[in-house]
């Protein structure tokens, strides 16, 4: 029988600060009712961060201030579902959230949006230079592979047919960084939505069976069709076409796990927006196929750090992720509408009546996976900041009022300009729908 636990939650009442960069803040706390099992907190439990607690930088009672990351990395990676680390937010965990968020930011800084560039819609730099060029030369990681995604969506775009676009990278910790971390970390990061095909994939809200394990397809486990398309589609029509995003990733992850077999390992996935969906799909895929089990059948922990991510699958998908032991930490802004999609109505809050009776359509309801860290910020002059990754990270770095300092043009605004200015893309419904993905923030601040 489930017991009820009352814990503080951040207020959804936003406050806008004036100023050129826009102010950020953590909300005040209020009480919400949450349920947990008497013996173990469910992975899907919602937990929140109170402003007064984060601002003081206190460390939770479960991890001593003197502890180094190498001593407690399993707890920081979620082996106990971040029990006692989120409320209040542990300082080591906060630093790790920021660190992995900056690896995702590197995707945006390196992504080429200049239509006159030879590397247009690809990475500006080679693998060996990427982290140095974006100011992360001391990160302690080496990029081993670039990842490309090809959505199977046939619409006319500026450059003709659908083709693979750079969407992220795989990296592995160096020997020195491995000593600091307490394990060899295999890292996969994904950027968010930019191209027309990716916007359309975001709008494909229908659920479809994932069927990623050929030996056990599990038809009840369903995910959003657009995300699955981005993950599994390839360029098979072309003689020299790319493998699917999935094939590229599973091959590289398997190679690295084999290369470092015998060492203490972790698999960490980080993504923003659409990228967090791909991160979760990959985490599920690795675990479902058993690729994270070594020769002695010991499981390598898999952790997902999601920033501003939408829902990915149905309740059966959520339950299967929990069964497989996936650890997902979702960092969300209460004013960010993307985190409420898909399934604004039919979601985890609308499948059970009175906490006891499931509706017949419950299997078709979307459900978030993981533990939630809630932030609250809004900028009146530019509402797109509610989904901006740098805004997320800046607030975590400085919970008090801070000014958002942007290196170069606003990425979301530039991507939206590119989308609306694309030639030969006439279908008005798609165009308006994609535009509304950004404009929705003005009407969905709940």
N, C-alpha and C positions, 0 to 999 in steps of 0.2 A: 504494500500500500504506500502511495506517495505521500510525503509530508510537505507542508508548505513552509517556505523560508522567505522572510522579508529582508530584502537587501536594498541599499540605496542605489538610485538610478539617476542619471543626469537628466535634467529638465530639458524638454524639447522646445522651451520658449527661447528663441534666439534673440541675441542682442547684437545690433550692428554698430560698429565703431567707425567714426569718420576718419579719413586720412587717405593718402594716395595709395598705400598698399593694402589697406583693409585690415581691421583688427581681428584677432582670433581670441577665443576664450574657451575655457571649459565651463560647462553649465553648473548651476547649483544642484544640490542633490534632492531627491524625493524618494518616496517608498514605492516599490512595486512588489507584486506577489509573484514568486517563482516556485516551481515544484522541483523536487529532487527525490531520488530514491533513497530510502533509509540507509542503504549500504554504500552507495556510490553516486557521485554527481554525474548526471548525464552529460555527454560531450556537447549536446545541443543547448545546454543551459545558458541563459543570457546573463552576463555579468557586466558591471559597469564601473566607470572610474569617476570618483567624486573630485571636484576641483580642489577642495581644501586639502585632500590627501595627496594628490599628485604634486600640487604646488610646493608642499613641504619636502618632497623627495624622500619620504620615509621608506624604509625597507621593511617588507612584511616579516612576520615572526618566523616564517618557515625557512628563510634563508638569511643567515647572519651577514652583517655588514662586511665582515672580514673574509667571507667566502669569495674565492675566485671563480670565474666562469668555468674553468676546467673541472672544478669540483662539483658543480651543480648543473652542468649543461643539460642533463636529461630532464630535470625539472623545468628549466627555462624553455626547452623544446616541447614541453607539454606532457611528459610521461604521466603526470597526475592531473591532466586536464587543467593545469594552471590553478589548482586549488590553493587558495590563500595568497596568490601572486597578483591577481587582478584587482582585488579589493582589500587593501590599497594596492596600487600598481607598484610592483617591485622595481627597484632602480636598475638592476641587471636586466630584467625583462624589458623595461622601457628602452634601454640602450640597444638591446638586440632588435627590437621592433624598428627603431630608427635606422640601425645599421642595414638591415635587410631592405627597408624602404628606400635607402639611398642606392642600393644596388639596382632597384627597379627604376629609380630616377635616372640612372645612367642610360637606360634604354631610350628615354625621351631625349636626353641631351645628345645622344649619338644618332638619333633617327633623322634622316635627311628629308626635309619637307620642301626643299628648293626645286621647283619643276625644271629649272635649267641645269641642274646638276646631273652628272653621269650616274650618281648614286641615288637618284631620286627614289624615295620610299624604301631605301635600304640603309644600312649602317654607313656612317661617314668614314669609319676607321677600320683597320684590320684588327684581327683578334688580339694580337700581341700589344697593340697600342690603345685599345679601347679604354681600359680603366685609367691609364695615364692621361689620355686626352680629356677625360671628363673630370679630372682632379681626384681620382681615387687610386693613384699609384701605390699608396701605402695600405691598401685594403687587405693585402695578404692573400689574394686570390689570383688564379690564372685562368683566363678564358680559354676553354678547350673547343667550343663549337658554337656557331651561330645557328639560330633556328628560324625557319621560314614557314609560313602558313598560307594555304591556298583554299579559300572557301569555294564550295561547289554551288555557286549562285550565278546564274546567267543573266546579267544585266549589262547594258552598254556603259562603258566608262571611258575616261579620257584616253587611256593607253591601250584600248582594245580589250582583248580577252582577259579573263581572270587569270592571274599569275601569282606566284608566291611572293610575299613581302616579308621583310625582316621583322620578326616579332619578339625576339629575345635572344638569350644566350645561356650556355652552360658553363660553369666555372667550378674550380676545385681549390680548396685551401692549400697554401704552401706548407712546407714542413714547419717553418717557424710559427705560422698562424695556427697550424694544427695543434702545436704544443699549448698555445694560449687557449684554444677552444676546448681542448680535452678530447678531440676526435677529428678525423678527417671529414670535412664537410663538402658534400657534393651539392652545389647550388644551381637552381634553374630559375631564371627570372623572365617575366613577360610584361611587355608594355600593354597599354590600353588601346581603345578604338581610334582609328584614324581614317582608313580608306573606306570608300563607298561600300564595298563588299562586307567589311567588318560592321559598318553601321546596320546594314540590312540583316546580317547575322544576329545582331543584338535584338532586332525587332521580331525575329522568328520565335515567337513565344510558345510554340507548340511543343509538347513533350513527346519524345520518341525513345524506344528502348536503346540503352547504351550498347549492349551485346559486345563488349570488348573482350570477354573471355570465350574463345571458341568452344571450349569444353563444357562450359556452363553459362549459357547466354543470359540467364536471369531476366526474362522479358518484363518482369514487374519493376525492375530498376530502370527508371527513365530519366533522361536529361533533356535540356533545351536543345532543339534541333539545330539552331544556328551555331551554338558553341560546339556541338558535336561535329558539324560540317567543317568548321575551321580546324578542328583537331584531327580529323580523319581523311579529309580530301587531299588528293595528290594531283599531279600533272601527268597522268597516265596517257593522255592524248598526245603528248609531245615525246618525241624520241629521246630527248635529253632533259625531260621534265624532272621536277623535284619529287622526292618521296613526300609522303604526308608528314605533317608536323608530328604526328604520333610516331611514325616509323623512325624519323630522325632522332627523336628524344629517347625512345626505348633503346635504340641502338647505342647511343652515346652513354646513357646511364648504365647500361649493362657493361659497356667497355670499361668505364671508370670503376665500377664496383668490382670487376674482375681484376683490374690493375692494382687496386689497393686492398685486395682480399687479405684477410688476416689482421687488418688494422681495425681500430674502433672507428666506425663510420656513422654518418648521419646523412639523410637526404632532406634538403630544405628547398621548398618552392615558395616563390614570392611573386605577386602580381598585383597590378592595379586595374580596377574596372574589369573589362573583358579579360585582361590578363590573369586576374585572380580566378576566373572561371576555368581558363585553360590549366592553371596551376592545380586546381582541385581535380579536374578530369585526369590529369597526368598522375597525380598522387593516387587516385582511385585505381587507375589502370595498372600502375606498378604493383600496388598491393594485391589487386585481384589476380594478377598473373603470378604473384609470388616472387617477383624479381628482387625484392628486398630481403630474401632469406638466403643466408650464406650456406656454405657446405655443411655446417653443423645444424642447419635449420633454425639458427638464431635469427630473429628479425631485426633488420636495420630500421631504426625509427624514421618515420616520415612526418614532416611538419610543414604546414602551409601557413604563410603569413599573407593574409588577404587585406588589401587596402581599397575601400570603396567598392567592394565586389557585389554583384547581383546574386540572386538565387540561381542555382545551377540545375538542380533536379528535384524529383518528387520525394515524398516521405520515405519511400523504399530505398532511394538512393542515399538519403541521410542515414537511415538505419544500417545500410550495408557499409557505409564509410566508418561508422562507429564499430561495427563488428570486426572490421579489418584493422582497427586500432589507429586510424588516421587521426592526427592532431591538427586542428584548424583554429587559428586565432584570427578573428575578423575585426579589423579596425574600421569603424564606421563613423560617419558624421550624421547626426540625426536630421540634418537639413539636406542631405544628399539623396535625391530621388532615385538614383541608380541602384542604391542598396535596397530599395523597395520593389525592384523589378527582377524578373517577371513575377506575376502572381500578386498584384496589388490587392486583389480581393480573395482569390482562392490560394491561400497559403497556410502555413503551419498554425495560424491562429483561427482558421475557419474550417478545420476538418473534424473537430470534436465538439459535441454539444454537452455543456455542463461538465466537461472534464471526464465524461464516461462513455457517451454514445458517438461513434464515428458516423459521419455522413457517408452516403453511398459513393460520393465523388472524392472521398479523402485520398484515394490512390492517385488522383489527378491534380492534387494540390502541391504547389511548390513549397519547399522547405529549406531554410538556411541550415548550413552545417557548421558546427563549431562553437567556440566560446567568443563572446563579443566584448570588445573594448569600445566604449561609446565616447565620441567627442562631440562638441557643439560649436560650430563657427559659421559665420555668414558675413558676406560683404555686400552692402547695399548697392555700391557702384558697379559691381561685376558679379552677378549671382553665380557665374560658372565656377567661382572659387570654391563653392561647396563640394565640388568633385575633384578639385585640383590636388594632385599628390603632394606637391611641395607644401601646400597649406596644411595637409595632414601632418607631415613631418615637422614643419616649423612649430606647430602647436605642441607636439610631443616633446620637442626640444626645449621649448619655453612656454610653459602652461599659462603664464601671465600674458598680459596684452603684448603682442608683438606685431611688427610690421612685416608683411610678406614681401621679401626681396626676390625679384625674379631676374634670373640670368637670361636676358634676351626677351623676346616676345612671349606673351601668354600662349602656351602650347594648345590649350583647348580652343581658344579663339582662332588661332592660326589654322587648326585642323578644320574648324567649322567654316572658315573662309574658303579653304580649299574645297570642301565638300560642296558648298553652295555655288562656287564658281566653276565647278567642273563642266566642261563642254560635253555635248552629246549625251546628256543625262536628263532627259525630258520628263520621265514619268513623275508627275506632280505629287501624287500620294506618297511615293517613297521619299521624295525630296523634303516634303513638309514633315513627314514622320521623323526623319533623321534630324532635321533642325529642331524639332520639338524635344529630342533627347537632351538638348542643352537648355532650351527655354523652359522646360518642365520645372526647373528648380524654382521658378517664380510662383508656381501654383501648387507645388507639392511639399511645401515646408510644413511638415507635421511632426 
